[in-house]
Amino acid sequence: MKRRVEHNQESSRGKKKRNDVMLDDGEYHGASSNNVNEKDQLLQSSAVLGCILGKQQSNLDDFLKETYQKLPSLYRISQEDRESCEVLKMLYSMGWEGVSDLLHSSQSNLDKITSSNTSNTLDESNADESMSSGASRSIDSNTLPLFFRNQEPLQLDEIKNIYGNSPFAAYLDGCSIVNNHADLLSASLASLCLDIQKSLPHAYINTYLTPPKAAAVSAHADDRDVFVIQVMGEKQWKVYGKVPIPYPSANEQVGKNGLPIPDHVIQDAPMYDITLQPGDVLYIPRGFVHEASTSILEPSFHCTVALATHDWSLSTILSNIVQNEVSNHARFRMALHPDFGRKELCSVDKTLIDGLSNLIHDAVECITSKFTVEHVANILETKFKAHNDNVQPIRQSLMDDYYLHAQTKSATVPFAETCSVVGPIAAKYVGMKSTIRASTPEERSMAPLPIATHGRGLTVREEICDALLYVLDILKENETMVVQVSQLRGYLSEDHMKQQNGTGMICDLSILSFVKCCVELGALTLLQP
């Protein structure tokens, strides 16, 4: 049930349960050399991975040998490391305002997309694919926010018509917000990827913002290995020990795109049944089925560091070699004689059979000449370089801006220059320390018409609707009352919140999102950002 808000013009961590997990694994025996080449000398070690692995595994080599691609594993980043490691310090100091900045950036891309004639279909998988397909950076289609309601993705027209493209409005209605390739939107996440790439070939980050008592997606397996880093709030996770499809490719991800999860996978007790809290890191290799949800107590923000291991596999590389090498020759691209496949092979002319046999022999010779360790290594090197070169300028720009603003302690655009106290631009400047009051009729008229079809209103989940209305009524009844956003929760007594069924669900992010929406729609005025 939902309500409309109209405007007038080790933690509770569970124990690991071991199951028999049968996956093929082997060892790589590289060529030995007495000389360390220049490329190897440039390799560095990731400080973040060192903090994650901590005392459980002495170094990255142990992780790669014992855990990587084999078994899920739970790690804990110490408070000391979170404060002393500069990259982790940036990550854990994001706060809800840093998350809000991320959402504003992705909303800007969404506004560009929905204003153009773009496909209405959007989900987690095709947003990931847009990165590898070289989607136009002019509209940043690979960094669109994805909105999930009741574990189902919303389409672009729904997002625009119901929420006016606002992730804050969607969050208030109980939607989870997923940002793929968020390392192209946030300096903190760009820095995290750059550090991890000191030890691993390439990484990117998807972020998941989930309100209390919700789940973004249902149980599924991925085609990539991930490190789930809990940044704020807490989230319950289940990871199942039986792998339905070992090392799946993109079209073999059970729980996605209509591919069902076999019943036997989730009938047994999960391998992990835990609650992640800030500092916890859960490593999940590709293929392991998992699911996550929040409690009624608080929201969750976590970042998933993804390693595209399906793209680094020998099967993928050899398939690409076959496709590329065979396609490079015109005679291999010609259609075969229609008799093949229509007639019994014994009925096909012998000349045709001999010709096809010779053609196959030539194709195999062409392909096998490329099946060498050196060629495979070169392909991987080229692949990694292309991925990293593609995102490096964007990440570096985010980092440069971050350090510039840290030195000058100034906003991206001085607030005074925006001349906005209401509307979408003013809403971007709303933070927990901002001061606000109820808008005058003149100020309300300054707010541009919203793009949502229902006009100046919000659709808010039932559990928090009355509590938020109560705060808004207080401000409207005291038109000259000026208050800091961070103080608004103080107007809600415990008894009032219990009466309104919102205990624990009115968090700082709920208040911040509500105020941002009210400023954008013209109900509240921003006095000081």
C-alpha positions as CSV (number, residue, x, y, z in Angstrom):
1,M,0.0,0.0,0.0
2,K,1.4,3.4,-0.9
3,R,0.4,7.0,-0.1
4,R,0.7,10.1,-2.2
5,V,2.3,13.2,-0.7
6,E,1.0,16.2,-2.5
7,H,2.5,19.7,-2.4
8,N,0.3,22.7,-2.9
9,Q,1.8,24.6,-5.9
10,E,31.2,-9.8,13.5
11,S,28.0,-8.1,14.0
12,S,25.1,-10.4,13.7
13,R,27.2,-12.5,11.4
14,G,26.2,-16.1,11.0
15,K,28.5,-19.0,10.8
16,K,30.0,-20.4,7.7
17,K,28.6,-23.8,6.7
18,R,30.8,-25.9,4.5
19,N,29.3,-27.9,1.6
20,D,31.1,-30.0,-1.0
21,V,31.8,-27.7,-3.9
22,M,33.2,-29.5,-6.8
23,L,34.9,-27.2,-9.3
24,D,37.7,-28.1,-11.7
25,D,40.9,-26.2,-10.9
26,G,44.4,-26.5,-12.1
27,E,47.8,-24.9,-11.9
28,Y,49.6,-22.5,-14.3
29,H,53.2,-23.2,-15.0
30,G,54.7,-20.1,-16.5
31,A,57.9,-19.8,-18.4
32,S,60.9,-19.2,-16.1
33,S,63.3,-16.4,-16.7
34,N,66.4,-15.1,-14.9
35,N,65.6,-11.5,-15.8
36,V,62.6,-9.5,-14.7
37,N,61.3,-7.6,-17.6
38,E,60.3,-3.9,-17.6
39,K,56.6,-4.7,-17.5
40,D,57.0,-6.8,-14.4
41,Q,59.1,-4.1,-12.7
42,L,56.1,-1.6,-13.1
43,L,53.7,-3.9,-11.2
44,Q,52.7,-2.7,-7.8
45,S,50.6,-4.1,-5.0
46,S,47.1,-3.0,-4.1
47,A,46.9,-1.5,-0.6
48,V,43.1,-2.2,-0.5
49,L,43.5,-5.9,-1.3
50,G,46.1,-6.1,1.4
51,C,43.7,-4.6,3.9
52,I,40.9,-6.9,2.8
53,L,42.9,-10.2,2.9
54,G,44.5,-9.1,6.2
55,K,45.6,-11.9,8.4
56,Q,43.4,-14.6,6.7
57,Q,45.8,-14.9,3.7
58,S,49.3,-13.7,3.9
59,N,49.5,-12.3,0.4
60,L,47.7,-12.0,-2.9
61,D,49.5,-15.1,-4.2
62,D,47.9,-17.2,-1.5
63,F,44.4,-15.8,-2.4
64,L,44.9,-16.5,-6.1
65,K,46.0,-20.1,-5.3
66,E,43.6,-21.1,-2.6
67,T,40.4,-19.0,-3.0
68,Y,40.2,-17.1,-6.3
69,Q,37.5,-18.6,-8.6
70,K,37.0,-21.5,-6.1
71,L,35.3,-20.6,-2.9
72,P,33.3,-17.7,-1.4
73,S,35.1,-16.1,1.5
74,L,34.4,-13.5,4.2
75,Y,36.9,-10.8,5.2
76,R,36.9,-7.9,7.6
77,I,38.7,-4.6,7.1
78,S,39.9,-3.3,10.4
79,Q,39.0,0.1,11.7
80,E,42.7,1.0,11.7
81,D,43.0,0.1,8.0
82,R,39.9,2.1,7.1
83,E,41.4,5.2,8.7
84,S,45.0,4.8,7.6
85,C,44.6,3.6,4.0
86,E,43.9,6.7,2.0
87,V,41.7,4.9,-0.6
88,L,39.6,3.2,2.1
89,K,39.3,6.4,4.0
90,M,37.8,8.1,0.9
91,L,35.4,5.3,0.5
92,Y,34.1,5.0,4.1
93,S,33.9,8.8,4.4
94,M,31.4,9.1,1.5
95,G,28.5,9.3,3.9
96,W,24.9,9.7,2.6
97,E,25.9,13.0,1.0
98,G,28.6,11.3,-1.0
99,V,26.0,8.7,-2.1
100,S,23.6,11.6,-3.0
101,D,26.3,13.2,-5.2
102,L,26.7,9.8,-7.0
103,L,22.9,9.7,-7.5
104,H,22.8,13.2,-8.9
105,S,25.5,12.4,-11.4
106,S,23.7,9.3,-12.6
107,Q,20.4,11.2,-12.7
108,S,22.0,13.7,-15.1
109,N,22.8,10.9,-17.5
110,L,19.3,9.5,-17.1
111,D,17.8,12.9,-18.0
112,K,19.9,13.0,-21.2
113,I,18.9,9.4,-22.1
114,T,15.1,9.9,-21.6
115,S,15.2,13.2,-23.5
116,S,16.4,11.3,-26.6
117,N,14.8,8.5,-28.6
118,T,16.4,5.6,-26.7
119,S,15.3,2.1,-26.2
120,N,12.9,1.7,-23.3
121,T,14.4,-1.5,-22.1
122,L,16.9,-1.2,-19.3
123,D,18.2,-3.8,-16.8
124,E,21.3,-4.8,-15.0
125,S,22.7,-6.9,-17.8
126,N,22.3,-4.6,-20.8
127,A,23.6,-1.6,-18.8
128,D,26.8,-3.6,-18.2
129,E,27.0,-4.5,-21.9
130,S,26.8,-0.9,-22.9
131,M,30.3,-0.4,-21.5
132,S,31.9,-3.1,-23.6
133,S,30.0,-2.1,-26.7
134,G,31.4,1.5,-26.6
135,A,28.2,3.3,-25.9
136,S,28.2,7.0,-26.6
137,R,30.0,8.9,-23.8
138,S,27.9,12.0,-24.7
139,I,25.0,10.5,-22.8
140,D,26.8,8.1,-20.5
141,S,24.4,5.3,-21.1
142,N,26.7,2.9,-19.2
143,T,26.4,4.9,-16.0
144,L,22.6,5.1,-15.9
145,P,20.9,4.4,-12.5
146,L,18.7,1.3,-12.5
147,F,15.6,1.4,-10.4
148,F,14.3,-1.9,-8.9
149,R,10.9,-2.1,-7.2
150,N,9.9,-5.4,-5.7
151,Q,13.0,-7.0,-7.3
152,E,11.8,-6.0,-10.8
153,P,13.6,-3.4,-13.0
154,L,11.6,-0.4,-14.0
155,Q,11.5,0.8,-17.6
156,L,12.6,4.2,-18.6
157,D,9.1,5.6,-19.2
158,E,8.1,4.4,-15.7
159,I,11.1,6.0,-14.1
160,K,10.3,9.3,-15.9
161,N,6.5,9.3,-15.5
162,I,6.4,8.1,-11.8
163,Y,9.6,9.6,-10.3
164,G,10.6,12.4,-12.7
165,N,13.9,10.5,-13.2
166,S,14.7,11.3,-9.5
167,P,16.5,8.4,-7.7
168,F,15.6,10.2,-4.4
169,A,11.8,10.1,-5.2
170,A,12.2,6.4,-6.1
171,Y,14.1,5.6,-2.9
172,L,11.2,7.1,-0.9
173,D,8.8,4.7,-2.7
174,G,10.9,1.7,-1.6
175,C,13.0,1.3,-4.8
176,S,16.6,0.1,-4.8
177,I,19.0,2.1,-6.9
178,V,21.8,0.3,-8.8
179,N,24.6,2.2,-10.5
180,N,26.7,0.2,-12.9
181,H,30.2,1.4,-13.5
182,A,29.9,3.9,-10.6
183,D,33.7,4.3,-10.7
184,L,33.0,6.7,-13.7
185,L,30.8,8.8,-11.4
186,S,32.6,9.0,-8.1
187,A,36.2,9.9,-7.2
188,S,36.1,7.6,-4.2
189,L,35.1,4.6,-6.4
190,A,37.5,5.6,-9.2
191,S,40.3,5.6,-6.6
192,L,39.3,2.2,-5.3
193,C,39.4,0.7,-8.8
194,L,42.8,2.3,-9.6
195,D,44.2,0.8,-6.5
196,I,42.9,-2.7,-7.1
197,Q,44.2,-2.6,-10.6
198,K,47.7,-2.5,-9.1
199,S,47.3,-6.2,-8.4
200,L,44.6,-7.3,-10.8
201,P,44.2,-6.6,-14.5
202,H,40.9,-4.6,-14.5
203,A,38.1,-3.8,-12.2
204,Y,34.9,-1.8,-12.2
205,I,32.3,-1.0,-9.5
206,N,28.6,-1.3,-9.3
207,T,26.8,0.2,-6.3
208,Y,23.6,-0.9,-4.6
209,L,21.5,1.5,-2.5
210,T,18.6,-0.4,-0.9
211,P,16.1,1.1,1.5
212,P,15.0,-0.7,4.7
213,K,12.9,-3.9,4.3
214,A,13.8,-4.3,0.6
215,A,15.9,-6.3,-1.9
216,A,17.2,-5.1,-5.2
217,V,17.2,-8.3,-7.1
218,S,16.3,-11.9,-6.5
219,A,18.6,-14.9,-6.1
220,H,21.0,-15.3,-9.0
221,A,24.6,-16.1,-10.1
222,D,26.9,-13.8,-11.9
223,D,29.4,-14.3,-14.8
224,R,32.1,-12.3,-12.9
225,D,33.9,-12.6,-9.6
226,V,33.0,-9.9,-7.1
227,F,34.2,-8.3,-3.8
228,V,31.1,-7.0,-2.0
229,I,32.2,-4.2,0.2
230,Q,29.7,-3.0,2.8
231,V,30.1,0.8,3.1
232,M,27.0,2.0,5.1
233,G,24.1,0.3,6.8
234,E,23.8,-3.5,6.9
235,K,22.5,-6.2,4.6
236,Q,21.7,-9.9,5.0
237,W,23.4,-12.2,2.5
238,K,23.0,-15.9,1.6
239,V,25.5,-17.6,-0.6
240,Y,24.7,-21.2,-1.7
241,G,27.4,-23.8,-2.0
242,K,26.2,-25.8,-5.0
243,V,27.2,-24.3,-8.3
244,P,24.6,-25.0,-11.0
245,I,26.8,-24.0,-13.9
246,P,30.6,-23.8,-13.2
247,Y,32.3,-20.6,-14.5
248,P,29.2,-19.3,-16.4
249,S,29.3,-17.1,-19.4
250,A,27.0,-14.1,-19.8
251,N,24.1,-16.2,-21.1
252,E,24.5,-18.8,-18.4
253,Q,23.7,-16.7,-15.3
254,V,21.0,-18.5,-13.5
255,G,18.3,-16.3,-11.9
256,K,18.7,-13.8,-14.8
257,N,17.0,-13.4,-18.2
258,G,14.5,-16.3,-17.5
259,L,17.2,-18.9,-16.7
260,P,15.9,-20.7,-13.6
261,I,17.9,-21.7,-10.6
262,P,17.7,-25.5,-10.1
263,D,15.7,-26.4,-7.0
264,H,18.5,-28.4,-5.4
265,V,20.8,-25.4,-5.3
266,I,18.7,-23.4,-2.8
267,Q,17.1,-26.3,-0.9
268,D,20.2,-27.0,1.1
269,A,21.3,-24.7,3.9
270,P,23.4,-21.8,2.5
271,M,27.2,-21.9,2.7
272,Y,27.0,-18.4,4.2
273,D,24.0,-16.8,6.0
274,I,25.4,-13.6,7.3
275,T,24.8,-9.9,8.0
276,L,27.4,-7.6,6.4
277,Q,28.2,-4.4,8.3
278,P,30.6,-1.6,7.4
279,G,34.1,-3.0,7.0
280,D,32.9,-6.5,6.0
281,V,33.9,-7.8,2.5
282,L,32.3,-10.9,0.9
283,Y,34.2,-12.5,-2.0
284,I,31.9,-14.4,-4.4
285,P,33.4,-16.3,-7.4
286,R,31.3,-16.4,-10.5
287,G,28.7,-19.1,-10.6
288,F,27.8,-19.1,-6.9
289,V,24.1,-18.3,-6.4
290,H,23.5,-15.5,-3.8
291,E,20.8,-13.2,-2.6
292,A,20.6,-10.2,-0.3
293,S,18.1,-8.0,1.5
294,T,17.9,-5.3,4.2
295,S,16.2,-5.4,7.5
296,I,13.5,-3.0,8.8
297,L,16.2,-1.3,10.9
298,E,18.3,0.7,8.3
299,P,19.1,1.0,4.6
300,S,22.2,-0.3,2.9
301,F,24.9,1.0,0.6
302,H,27.5,-1.4,-0.7
303,C,29.8,-1.4,-3.7
304,T,30.6,-4.5,-5.7
305,V,34.1,-4.6,-7.2
306,A,33.7,-6.7,-10.3
307,L,36.3,-8.8,-12.1
308,A,35.1,-9.8,-15.5
309,T,36.6,-13.3,-15.2
310,H,34.3,-14.7,-17.9
311,D,36.0,-12.5,-20.4
312,W,39.5,-13.6,-19.2
313,S,38.8,-17.4,-19.7
314,L,40.5,-19.6,-22.2
315,S,37.2,-20.6,-23.7
316,T,36.3,-17.0,-24.4
317,I,39.7,-16.2,-25.9
318,L,39.9,-19.3,-28.1
319,S,36.3,-18.6,-29.3
320,N,37.4,-15.1,-30.2
321,I,40.4,-16.4,-32.0
322,V,38.4,-18.8,-34.1
323,Q,35.8,-16.1,-34.9
324,N,38.4,-13.5,-35.9
325,E,40.8,-15.8,-37.8
326,V,38.2,-17.6,-39.8
327,S,36.3,-14.4,-40.6
328,N,39.4,-12.8,-41.9
329,H,39.3,-15.0,-45.0
330,A,36.6,-14.5,-47.6
331,R,36.4,-18.2,-48.6
332,F,35.5,-19.2,-45.0
333,R,32.7,-16.7,-45.0
334,M,31.0,-18.2,-48.1
335,A,27.8,-20.1,-47.5
336,L,28.2,-23.9,-47.9
337,H,26.5,-25.7,-50.7
338,P,22.7,-26.2,-50.0
339,D,23.0,-30.0,-50.2
340,F,24.9,-30.0,-46.9
341,G,22.2,-30.3,-44.2
342,R,19.4,-31.1,-46.7
343,K,20.5,-34.5,-47.9
344,E,22.0,-37.5,-46.2
345,L,25.8,-37.1,-46.4
346,C,26.1,-40.3,-48.5
347,S,23.9,-38.6,-51.2
348,V,26.0,-35.5,-51.5
349,D,28.4,-35.3,-54.5
350,K,31.9,-36.5,-53.6
351,T,33.5,-33.4,-55.1
352,L,31.5,-31.2,-52.7
353,I,32.5,-33.4,-49.8
354,D,36.2,-33.3,-50.7
355,G,36.1,-29.6,-51.2
356,L,34.5,-29.0,-47.8
357,S,37.0,-31.4,-46.2
358,N,39.9,-29.4,-47.7
359,L,38.3,-26.1,-46.6
360,I,38.0,-27.4,-43.0
361,H,41.6,-28.6,-43.0
362,D,42.8,-25.1,-44.1
363,A,40.6,-23.4,-41.5
364,V,42.0,-25.6,-38.7
365,E,45.6,-24.9,-39.8
366,C,44.8,-21.2,-39.8
367,I,43.4,-21.3,-36.3
368,T,45.8,-23.7,-34.6
369,S,48.8,-21.5,-35.6
370,K,47.3,-18.9,-33.2
371,F,46.8,-21.4,-30.3
372,T,49.9,-20.5,-28.4
373,V,50.6,-19.3,-24.9
374,E,52.3,-16.2,-26.3
375,H,49.3,-15.2,-28.5
376,V,46.8,-15.8,-25.7
377,A,48.9,-13.7,-23.4
378,N,49.1,-10.9,-26.0
379,I,45.4,-11.0,-26.4
380,L,44.8,-10.6,-22.7
381,E,47.3,-7.7,-22.5
382,T,45.6,-5.9,-25.4
383,K,42.2,-6.5,-23.8
384,F,43.2,-5.2,-20.4
385,K,44.9,-2.2,-21.9
386,A,41.9,-1.3,-24.0
387,H,39.5,-1.5,-21.0
388,N,41.8,0.5,-18.7
389,D,42.6,3.1,-21.4
390,N,38.9,3.5,-22.0
391,V,38.1,4.5,-18.5
392,Q,41.3,6.1,-17.3
393,P,40.6,9.7,-18.5
394,I,37.2,9.7,-16.8
395,R,38.5,8.3,-13.6
396,Q,41.5,10.7,-13.6
397,S,39.2,13.7,-14.2
398,L,37.1,12.7,-11.2
399,M,40.3,12.3,-9.0
400,D,41.6,15.7,-10.2
401,D,38.4,17.4,-9.4
402,Y,38.2,15.7,-6.0
403,Y,41.7,16.9,-4.9
404,L,41.2,20.4,-6.3
405,H,38.0,20.8,-4.3
406,A,39.6,19.3,-1.2
407,Q,42.3,22.0,-1.5
408,T,40.0,24.9,-2.2
409,K,37.1,23.6,0.0
410,S,34.7,25.0,-2.6
411,A,31.6,23.5,-4.3
412,T,31.7,22.6,-7.9
413,V,29.6,25.7,-8.7
414,P,29.3,28.5,-6.1
415,F,25.8,28.4,-4.7
416,A,25.3,32.2,-5.1
417,E,25.9,31.9,-8.8
418,T,23.0,29.5,-9.3
419,C,20.4,32.0,-8.0
420,S,18.2,29.0,-7.2
421,V,16.4,28.4,-3.9
422,V,14.0,25.9,-5.4
423,G,14.0,23.5,-8.3
424,P,16.4,20.8,-9.5
425,I,19.6,22.8,-9.4
426,A,19.0,23.9,-5.8
427,A,18.1,20.4,-4.8
428,K,21.6,19.2,-5.8
429,Y,23.1,21.5,-3.1
430,V,20.9,20.2,-0.3
431,G,23.0,18.4,2.4
432,M,22.4,17.4,6.0
433,K,23.9,20.7,7.2
434,S,21.7,22.8,4.8
435,T,19.2,25.2,6.3
436,I,15.6,25.2,4.8
437,R,12.2,26.6,5.4
438,A,8.7,26.4,3.9
439,S,8.5,28.2,0.5
440,T,6.5,31.4,-0.1
441,P,4.0,31.4,-2.9
442,E,6.4,33.4,-5.0
443,E,9.2,30.9,-4.4
444,R,6.9,27.9,-5.2
445,S,6.1,29.6,-8.6
446,M,9.8,29.7,-9.4
447,A,10.1,25.9,-9.4
448,P,10.0,24.5,-13.0
449,L,7.2,22.1,-13.9
450,P,8.2,18.5,-13.0
451,I,8.5,16.0,-15.7
452,A,6.6,13.3,-13.7
453,T,3.1,12.9,-15.1
454,H,1.4,13.4,-11.7
455,G,2.8,16.9,-11.2
456,R,3.9,18.3,-7.9
457,G,3.7,15.3,-5.8
458,L,5.5,12.2,-4.5
459,T,4.6,8.6,-4.3
460,V,5.9,7.4,-0.9
461,R,5.9,4.0,0.7
462,E,3.2,3.6,3.4
463,E,5.6,2.9,6.3
464,I,7.2,6.4,6.2
465,C,4.5,8.5,4.5
466,D,2.8,9.9,7.6
467,A,6.0,10.6,9.4
468,L,7.3,12.6,6.5
469,L,4.0,14.5,6.1
470,Y,4.2,15.3,9.8
471,V,7.6,17.0,9.3
472,L,6.4,18.9,6.3
473,D,3.3,20.1,8.1
474,I,5.4,21.5,10.9
475,L,7.4,23.6,8.5
476,K,4.3,24.8,6.6
477,E,2.5,25.8,9.9
478,N,5.6,27.8,10.9
479,E,6.4,29.6,7.7
480,T,9.3,31.6,9.1
481,M,10.8,28.6,10.9
482,V,14.4,27.9,9.6
483,V,15.8,24.5,10.4
484,Q,18.9,22.4,9.5
485,V,18.1,19.2,7.6
486,S,20.0,17.2,10.2
487,Q,17.6,18.4,12.9
488,L,14.4,17.2,11.2
489,R,14.5,13.7,12.6
490,G,14.4,15.3,16.1
491,Y,10.8,16.5,15.4
492,L,9.7,12.8,15.3
493,S,9.3,11.3,18.7
494,E,9.7,7.6,19.2
495,D,6.0,7.3,20.0
496,H,5.0,9.1,16.8
497,M,7.2,6.9,14.7
498,K,5.8,3.8,16.3
499,Q,2.3,5.0,15.7
500,Q,3.1,5.6,12.1
501,N,4.7,2.2,11.6
502,G,8.0,3.8,10.6
503,T,10.2,2.8,13.5
504,G,13.8,2.6,12.1
505,M,12.7,3.3,8.6
506,I,13.1,7.1,8.8
507,C,16.8,7.3,8.4
508,D,19.1,10.2,7.5
509,L,18.9,9.3,3.8
510,S,15.0,9.3,4.0
511,I,15.0,12.8,5.4
512,L,17.7,14.0,3.0
513,S,15.9,12.5,0.0
514,F,12.5,14.0,1.1
515,V,14.0,17.4,1.5
516,K,15.7,17.2,-1.9
517,C,12.4,16.3,-3.5
518,C,10.6,19.1,-1.7
519,V,13.1,21.7,-2.8
520,E,13.0,20.4,-6.4
521,L,9.2,20.6,-6.4
522,G,9.1,24.0,-4.7
523,A,7.6,23.1,-1.3
524,L,10.7,23.9,0.6
525,T,13.3,26.6,0.1
526,L,17.0,26.2,0.4
527,L,18.6,29.0,2.3
528,Q,22.2,27.9,2.9
529,P,23.7,24.8,1.2
